[in-house]
Every structure is written in C-alpha cells, then in structure tokens.
C-alpha cells in the first residue's frame, strides 16, 4: 500500500467518524432529552432563524477554527488549516442525520433515555474514529486544546467549562427569545459525562481487535 492510499484511508476514517458523530448528535437531539452541549447553540438558533441545524453547525465549526487560529497565532499548526473542510461536512452530515431520524420521537421517558444512550454511543464511536484517523482535529476539540495550551489548564477541565459555556449560552438565547428553555434538558448534562466514558469503551474494544495497531502501521507508512 503506497503513501497516497494510506492517506486516503485515514481521511475516509475521518469522514466516517464525522458521519457517525453527526448521526449520534441527531439521535440525541431526537431523544427529546436535550441536545448535546456542542450542538446546543446551533440547535436553538435553528429554531429561531430559517437556517438549518447543520448550517449553523458548519458556521460554528468555522468560528471555532478561527478562534483557535487567533489564540495560537504563529503556533497554529499549518496542517490544521484543513479544519476548514470539517465544518461543511459536519453540517451536511448533521442535517442528513436529522433527516434520516426525522420520524424518531420517543414518548415514554425510558425510551428517551435509551435513545439518548444510543446517540451518545454513536457520538463516542465517531469521536474515537476521528482521533484514531490522526489527520485533522475537529474544530470543537481544536479550540479546547488551544485554550488548554494558552491557559495552562488540563484539557478535560477546559472541555467541561467550554461545554458549560455553550450550554449556558444556548439557555440564554432560548430564554430570551422563547421565554422558556428549549434544546437544553437533563440529556445535555448526561451526554457530557456519558460520551467521554463511552469513548474509552470504544477504545478498549478497538484495542482488543488490534484496530489501533493497524492504524499505527498506516501512520508509520505515511511518515
């Protein structure tokens, strides 16, 4: 397998990861338990303006990348400029996910929780695949990493604060416009901790099947 084929495989894995993550966000959103923190602002804005959930997601991804660039300045890795392609794909996949799961509308509370867990598992798998591909960072994770570096605070702690700020912002927009809370519920809080835990589970499963070793050999061959 030559260098170009290996690079193509890694980008395919990245796109598959983005697709699964976006579909997971759609399932969590359709669980009627609140959307994910990273998608809370785009979702609430899509309820206000005639712009789709995915289009706002794309816009927010671009804003994250630009923020990351401003924070790091010259230390911004040139290779990560390709993050600009993540936004359009992520937005497209999010709208596609909302279309595919349009009829999903669990009523019973237990059904909502199960749907939330399934969506979170999908998100976790998507995140794992993006990390395993080791090509381009998702702008949402990239800006957190940049803030962590700049503030000299652990990534996990910055991630929690970042998600909380997004959730509070979405809460403020919803309350100001609708007079009530939309898009933010207990599922939003649950997903913060559940997705991180499930990423570790997917990593262990991948290690069991030597998935990461295969990818490592691909990475080595491309360097």
C-alpha positions as CSV (number, residue, x, y, z in Angstrom):
1,X,0.0,0.0,0.0
2,X,1.6,3.3,-1.1
3,X,1.6,6.6,0.8
4,X,-1.3,8.1,-1.1
5,X,-3.5,5.1,-0.5
6,X,-2.7,5.3,3.3
7,X,-3.6,9.0,3.4
8,X,-6.9,8.3,1.6
9,X,-7.7,5.6,4.1
10,X,-7.1,7.9,7.0
11,X,-9.3,10.6,5.5
12,X,-12.0,8.1,4.9
13,X,-11.9,7.0,8.5
14,X,-12.1,10.7,9.5
15,X,-15.2,11.2,7.3
16,X,-16.8,8.1,8.7
17,X,-16.1,9.3,12.2
18,X,-17.7,12.7,11.4
19,X,-20.7,11.0,9.8
20,X,-21.3,8.7,12.8
21,X,-20.8,11.6,15.3
22,X,-23.2,13.8,13.4
23,X,-25.8,11.0,13.3
24,X,-25.2,10.5,17.0
25,X,-25.9,14.2,17.6
26,X,-29.1,13.8,15.6
27,X,-30.3,10.8,17.6
28,X,-29.5,12.6,20.9
29,X,-31.4,15.6,19.7
30,X,-34.4,13.5,18.6
31,X,-34.4,11.7,22.0
32,X,-36.4,14.7,23.4
33,X,-34.0,14.8,26.3
34,X,-32.0,17.8,25.1
35,X,-29.3,18.1,22.5
36,X,-25.5,17.8,23.2
37,X,-23.6,20.8,24.6
38,X,-21.5,21.3,21.4
39,X,-24.7,21.4,19.3
40,X,-26.9,23.4,21.8
41,X,-26.3,26.8,20.3
42,X,-26.7,25.8,16.6
43,X,-29.9,23.9,17.5
44,X,-31.5,26.7,19.4
45,X,-30.6,29.2,16.7
46,X,-32.1,26.9,14.1
47,X,-35.4,27.2,16.0
48,X,-35.3,30.9,15.6
49,X,-33.9,31.6,12.1
50,X,-34.7,30.0,8.8
51,X,-31.3,28.3,8.7
52,X,-30.9,24.6,9.3
53,X,-29.3,22.9,12.3
54,X,-26.5,21.7,10.1
55,X,-25.8,25.1,8.5
56,X,-25.4,26.7,11.9
57,X,-23.2,23.7,13.0
58,X,-21.0,24.4,10.0
59,X,-20.8,28.1,10.8
60,X,-19.9,27.4,14.5
61,X,-17.2,25.0,13.4
62,X,-15.6,27.7,11.2
63,X,-15.8,30.2,14.1
64,X,-14.1,27.6,16.4
65,X,-11.3,27.2,13.9
66,X,-10.8,30.9,13.5
67,X,-10.8,31.3,17.3
68,X,-8.2,28.6,17.6
69,X,-6.1,30.4,15.0
70,X,-6.3,33.7,16.9
71,X,-5.4,32.0,20.2
72,X,-2.3,30.2,18.8
73,X,-1.2,32.7,16.3
74,X,2.1,31.5,14.7
75,X,2.0,28.4,16.7
76,X,-1.2,27.2,14.9
77,X,-0.1,24.1,13.0
78,X,-0.4,24.7,9.3
79,X,-1.7,21.2,8.7
80,X,-4.7,22.1,10.8
81,X,-5.8,24.8,8.4
82,X,-7.6,21.9,6.7
83,X,-10.0,22.0,9.6
84,X,-11.9,24.4,7.4
85,X,-13.2,21.4,5.5
86,X,-14.7,19.9,8.6
87,X,-17.4,22.5,9.0
88,X,-19.2,21.9,5.7
89,X,-19.0,18.1,6.1
90,X,-20.1,18.2,9.7
91,X,-23.0,20.5,8.9
92,X,-24.1,18.4,5.9
93,X,-23.9,15.2,8.0
94,X,-25.9,16.8,10.8
95,X,-28.7,17.8,8.5
96,X,-28.6,14.3,6.9
97,X,-28.9,12.7,10.3
98,X,-31.8,14.9,11.3
99,X,-33.5,13.8,8.0
100,X,-32.7,10.1,8.5
101,X,-34.1,10.1,12.0
102,X,-36.9,12.6,11.4
103,X,-39.6,10.1,12.5
104,X,-37.7,9.2,15.7
105,X,-39.9,10.6,18.5
106,X,-39.8,8.6,21.7
107,X,-42.6,9.4,24.1
108,X,-42.0,7.3,27.2
109,X,-39.2,8.5,29.5
110,X,-37.4,5.2,29.4
111,X,-37.5,5.2,25.6
112,X,-36.0,8.7,25.7
113,X,-33.1,7.6,27.9
114,X,-32.4,4.5,25.7
115,X,-32.4,6.8,22.6
116,X,-30.1,9.2,24.4
117,X,-27.7,6.4,25.3
118,X,-27.7,5.0,21.7
119,X,-27.0,8.5,20.3
120,X,-24.2,9.0,22.9
121,X,-22.6,5.7,21.9
122,X,-22.7,6.7,18.2
123,X,-21.1,10.1,19.1
124,X,-18.4,8.4,21.1
125,X,-17.6,6.0,18.2
126,X,-17.4,8.9,15.8
127,X,-15.1,10.8,18.1
128,X,-12.9,7.8,18.6
129,X,-12.6,7.2,14.8
130,X,-11.6,10.9,14.3
131,X,-8.9,10.7,16.9
132,X,-7.7,7.3,15.5
133,X,-7.5,8.7,12.0
134,X,-4.9,11.2,13.3
135,X,-5.4,13.6,10.4
136,X,-7.3,16.8,11.2
137,X,-8.8,17.8,14.6
138,X,-12.4,18.6,14.9
139,X,-12.6,22.4,15.4
140,X,-14.6,21.9,18.5
141,X,-11.8,19.9,20.1
142,X,-9.1,22.1,18.5
143,X,-10.3,25.3,20.1
144,X,-10.5,23.5,23.5
145,X,-6.9,22.2,23.0
146,X,-5.8,25.8,22.1
147,X,-7.5,27.2,25.2
148,X,-5.9,24.5,27.3
149,X,-2.5,25.4,26.0
150,X,-3.0,29.1,26.4
151,X,-4.5,29.0,29.9
152,X,-2.2,26.1,31.0
153,X,-5.3,24.2,32.3
154,X,-5.8,20.5,31.7
155,X,-7.7,19.6,28.5
156,X,-10.5,17.7,30.4
157,X,-11.2,20.7,32.7
158,X,-11.3,23.2,29.8
159,X,-13.6,20.8,27.9
160,X,-16.1,20.8,30.8
161,X,-16.0,24.6,31.1
162,X,-16.3,25.0,27.4
163,X,-19.3,22.7,27.2
164,X,-20.9,24.5,30.1
165,X,-20.4,27.9,28.4
166,X,-22.1,26.7,25.2
167,X,-25.0,25.2,27.2
168,X,-25.4,28.5,29.2
169,X,-25.3,30.5,26.0
170,X,-27.9,28.3,24.4
171,X,-30.0,28.6,27.5
172,X,-29.8,32.4,27.5
173,X,-30.7,32.6,23.8
174,X,-33.7,30.3,24.3
175,X,-35.0,32.1,27.4
176,X,-34.6,35.5,25.8
177,X,-36.4,34.6,22.5
178,X,-39.0,32.0,23.6
179,X,-39.4,32.8,27.2
180,X,-38.7,29.2,28.1
181,X,-36.0,26.5,27.8
182,X,-35.6,24.6,24.5
183,X,-33.0,22.2,23.5
184,X,-31.4,22.0,26.9
185,X,-32.5,19.3,29.3
186,X,-31.1,16.5,31.5
187,X,-29.8,14.7,28.5
188,X,-27.5,17.6,27.7
189,X,-25.8,17.1,31.1
190,X,-25.8,13.3,30.9
191,X,-24.2,13.4,27.5
192,X,-21.2,15.4,28.8
193,X,-20.1,12.5,31.0
194,X,-21.6,9.6,29.1
195,X,-19.8,10.3,25.8
196,X,-16.4,10.6,27.4
197,X,-16.9,7.3,29.2
198,X,-18.1,5.6,26.0
199,X,-15.1,6.8,24.0
200,X,-12.9,4.8,26.5
201,X,-15.1,1.8,25.9
202,X,-14.8,2.0,22.1
203,X,-11.0,2.4,22.6
204,X,-10.8,-0.8,24.6
205,X,-12.9,-2.7,22.0
206,X,-10.6,-1.4,19.2
207,X,-7.5,-2.4,21.2
208,X,-9.0,-5.9,21.6
209,X,-9.3,-6.2,17.8
210,X,-5.9,-4.6,17.2
211,X,-7.6,-1.7,15.3
212,X,-5.2,0.9,16.6
213,X,-2.1,-1.2,15.7
214,X,-3.4,-1.5,12.1
215,X,-3.8,2.3,12.1
216,X,-0.4,2.9,13.6
217,X,1.2,0.9,10.9
218,X,-0.7,3.1,8.4
219,X,0.5,6.2,10.1
220,X,4.1,5.0,10.1
221,X,4.0,4.2,6.4
222,X,2.8,7.7,5.6
223,X,5.6,9.5,7.5
